[in-house]
Amino acid sequence: MSQLVRSSDLASPAAGAGPSEIDLIEPGEFLSARFVDLPKGGAHAVEAAPGTDAYLYLFSGDAVLETAGRTQPFSAGAFLPLAEGGVVTITGVAGQSRLYVVTAKGPDLPGVPATADAILVDSLPVLDVPEQLKQRVFLVGKESIPSERSHGMIVKYTGDTWTKSHHHPNAESVFFFLTGNALVLANGAEHPVSAGDFVYFAVNDSHGLRSADKEGLSFLEFHAPSKFVTVHEAS
């Protein structure tokens, strides 16, 4: 069953509080997701358990990553794929930072290779898909960092882009909205969403998406496993 979590409904961290973790969904067969709010100086460890990939995306703020004694900057718009068995500590360095963590399970599937290098999404190539009025920035999957546990990318819509209803009979999906305002069609019901909101679709959940105000928008999406099937539904 689909789930929608609005950023505006989440409690703001109390002043002086340490890092706070918010589970966005009950762990599914393939995916789980959570927010971590980091105050300045607040540190939080993320571990990719055996049989899983973990994907970290910093939605807002500035932080640093530390793993195996190595430190590197991690600013808003940065992405890190964490291979199974990997552990990374992220520490907020300026104001309040919000970290988005997705875990993809697939113990019998190959995952992302061991790496500790963060990627600034704005530095990655953009694939233009003019016939669909979309642009894609690939993060995980056959087009980028290989993994069969998940396929991840950032998708950019124009104000006229419209993804019509479809479903995935063998995969779960999560969407995290980065910019703009959208209307999400979930199992026949339409829901407005905006930047900071999160949507989950279970296996076979019908979903579609378009701009709510004829302006552009962007979102981060993951499907798991990576070899998912898409079934387009009658209009």
Sequence and secondary structure as in RCSB ss.txt:
>XXXX:A:sequence
MSQLVRSSDLASPAAGAGPSEIDLIEPGEFLSARFVDLPKGGAHAVEAAPGTDAYLYLFSGDAVLETAGRTQPFS
AGAFLPLAEGGVVTITGVAGQSRLYVVTAKGPDLPGVPATADAILVDSLPVLDVPEQLKQRVFLVGKESIPSERS
HGMIVKYTGDTWTKSHHHPNAESVFFFLTGNALVLANGAEHPVSAGDFVYFAVNDSHGLRSADKEGLSFLEFHAP
SKFVTVHEAS
>XXXX:A:secstr
  EEE GGGS    TT   EEEE S   SSEEEEEEEE BT EEEEE  TTEEEEEEEEEEEEEEEETTEEEEEE
TTEEEEE TT EEEEEEEEEEEEEEEEEEE TTS         EEGGGS  EEEGGGTEEEEEEESTTSB  SS 
EEEEEEE TT EEEEEE TT EEEEEEEESEEEEEETTEEEEEETT EEEE TT  EEEEESSSS EEEEEEEES
SS   EE   
